[in-house]
Amino acid sequence: MPDTRRLKYTTTIAAPVPTVWRLMLAHESYRRWTAPFAEGSDFVGTWEEGSRIVFTGPSGDGMVAEIAVNREHEYISIRHLGVIQDGVEDTTSDAVRAWAPAYENYRFTAVPEGTRLDVELDVSDEWAAHMDAAWPKALAVLKALSEAESAAH
């Protein structure tokens, strides 16, 4: 994948792993923590290993993927296979084949403070700056949601 690089982000959240896991993947909270990428970010599909999942922005454009690995409360790997643009799914063009498959991995580790969440993703050079700007904000939202729920219980 010559046009991609692997980006890494880490945060520690004062909440137990099951809380962080659930809030990261549940539909309503997913829409909240992913807003820094694009307000109205969403997904269609399930997080079950082997299942197809589509990630969309407010325009309906987005990414076609499958869940490569799902080890509950431990690790999830998303294999991005293509894009949806103007309602058309593309998994075979030269432009997509230049970077696909690309992986987005989440690792959840119990630590004394709660949960360490490590995120790694393969991204094309053209999207790296956007991801570097959005991921820390998105993780801050997930941290706030998780810590607020944990404190309430």
VMD Tcl script that draws the C-alpha trace (Angstrom):
set ca {
  {0.00 0.00 0.00}
  {2.32 2.76 -1.21}
  {-0.16 5.60 -0.71}
  {-1.01 4.81 2.91}
  {0.47 5.14 6.35}
  {-0.45 3.71 9.73}
  {-1.63 6.23 12.31}
  {-1.85 5.46 16.03}
  {-3.82 7.11 18.82}
  {-4.11 6.18 22.49}
  {-6.24 7.41 25.36}
  {-6.88 6.28 28.91}
  {-10.50 6.39 30.05}
  {-11.63 6.24 33.69}
  {-14.30 3.64 32.96}
  {-14.29 -0.17 32.75}
  {-13.59 -1.87 29.43}
  {-17.20 -3.12 28.94}
  {-18.51 0.45 29.23}
  {-16.00 1.87 26.74}
  {-16.59 -1.04 24.35}
  {-20.37 -0.63 24.43}
  {-20.29 3.15 24.00}
  {-17.77 2.95 21.17}
  {-19.93 0.53 19.17}
  {-23.55 1.32 20.15}
  {-25.38 3.15 17.39}
  {-26.45 6.27 19.31}
  {-23.13 6.85 21.09}
  {-21.18 6.02 17.91}
  {-22.95 8.92 16.19}
  {-21.89 11.21 19.05}
  {-18.21 10.30 19.35}
  {-17.63 10.21 15.58}
  {-19.09 13.70 14.99}
  {-15.56 15.25 14.91}
  {-14.95 13.33 11.65}
  {-18.17 14.63 10.12}
  {-21.34 15.74 11.88}
  {-23.90 13.07 11.03}
  {-21.44 10.16 10.81}
  {-23.28 6.86 11.00}
  {-23.02 3.17 10.22}
  {-25.29 0.50 8.75}
  {-24.61 -3.10 9.66}
  {-23.35 -4.96 12.69}
  {-20.05 -5.36 14.50}
  {-20.18 -9.18 14.30}
  {-17.02 -10.81 12.97}
  {-17.36 -11.44 9.24}
  {-20.27 -9.03 8.77}
  {-20.48 -6.22 6.26}
  {-20.66 -2.69 7.65}
  {-20.95 0.64 5.85}
  {-19.76 3.89 7.42}
  {-21.39 7.04 6.07}
  {-21.18 10.76 6.44}
  {-24.08 13.20 6.17}
  {-23.96 13.16 2.34}
  {-24.34 9.36 2.27}
  {-20.80 8.95 0.94}
  {-18.56 6.70 2.98}
  {-16.66 3.47 3.35}
  {-17.57 -0.15 2.66}
  {-16.00 -2.54 5.16}
  {-16.25 -5.83 6.96}
  {-15.49 -6.76 10.53}
  {-12.30 -8.82 10.24}
  {-11.98 -9.63 13.96}
  {-14.24 -9.08 16.96}
  {-12.95 -10.32 20.31}
  {-15.45 -8.87 22.74}
  {-14.06 -6.34 25.22}
  {-10.57 -6.86 23.79}
  {-10.05 -6.14 20.09}
  {-11.93 -5.20 16.95}
  {-10.50 -4.94 13.45}
  {-12.33 -3.30 10.56}
  {-11.19 -4.18 7.03}
  {-12.06 -1.27 4.73}
  {-12.72 -2.54 1.22}
  {-13.91 0.44 -0.76}
  {-15.91 3.63 -0.92}
  {-19.42 4.84 -1.64}
  {-19.52 8.05 -3.61}
  {-22.64 9.62 -5.08}
  {-24.53 6.46 -4.15}
  {-22.17 4.18 -6.09}
  {-20.15 1.50 -4.31}
  {-16.57 1.10 -5.57}
  {-14.35 -1.75 -4.41}
  {-12.52 -2.45 -7.67}
  {-11.25 0.78 -9.27}
  {-7.53 1.48 -9.49}
  {-7.98 4.35 -7.03}
  {-9.48 2.00 -4.41}
  {-7.06 -0.82 -5.13}
  {-4.21 1.63 -4.40}
  {-5.14 1.50 -0.69}
  {-7.61 -1.35 -0.07}
  {-7.78 -3.28 2.05}
  {-7.03 -0.81 4.83}
  {-7.43 -1.69 8.49}
  {-8.80 0.20 11.48}
  {-8.09 -1.57 14.77}
  {-9.27 -0.89 18.31}
  {-7.57 -2.55 21.30}
  {-9.14 -2.29 24.77}
  {-6.85 -2.97 27.74}
  {-7.89 -2.91 31.39}
  {-5.50 -0.70 33.36}
  {-5.66 0.51 36.99}
  {-7.12 3.82 35.78}
  {-9.89 2.06 33.79}
  {-9.35 1.38 30.07}
  {-6.50 2.11 27.71}
  {-7.84 2.35 24.18}
  {-5.33 2.01 21.35}
  {-6.43 2.86 17.83}
  {-4.43 2.04 14.71}
  {-5.55 2.77 11.20}
  {-4.22 2.65 7.68}
  {-5.00 5.89 5.89}
  {-4.14 7.36 2.53}
  {-1.77 10.30 2.63}
  {-4.52 12.67 1.53}
  {-6.59 11.86 4.67}
  {-3.79 11.77 7.25}
  {-4.07 15.42 8.35}
  {-7.85 15.13 8.72}
  {-7.48 12.00 10.85}
  {-4.76 13.60 12.99}
  {-7.11 16.51 13.67}
  {-10.30 14.48 14.21}
  {-9.18 11.37 16.15}
  {-8.03 13.17 19.34}
  {-11.34 15.09 19.41}
  {-13.36 11.92 18.79}
  {-11.51 10.05 21.55}
  {-12.12 12.98 23.92}
  {-15.87 12.68 23.26}
  {-15.80 8.90 23.80}
  {-13.81 9.45 27.02}
  {-16.35 12.01 28.28}
  {-19.32 9.76 27.45}
  {-17.70 6.72 29.09}
  {-16.54 8.54 32.21}
  {-19.93 10.23 32.69}
  {-21.74 6.89 32.44}
  {-19.23 5.19 34.74}
  {-19.55 7.94 37.35}
  {-23.35 7.65 37.22}
  {-23.22 3.98 38.26}
}
mol new
graphics top color blue
foreach p $ca { graphics top sphere $p radius 0.5 }
foreach p [lrange $ca 0 end-1] q [lrange $ca 1 end] { graphics top cylinder $p $q radius 0.2 }
display resetview
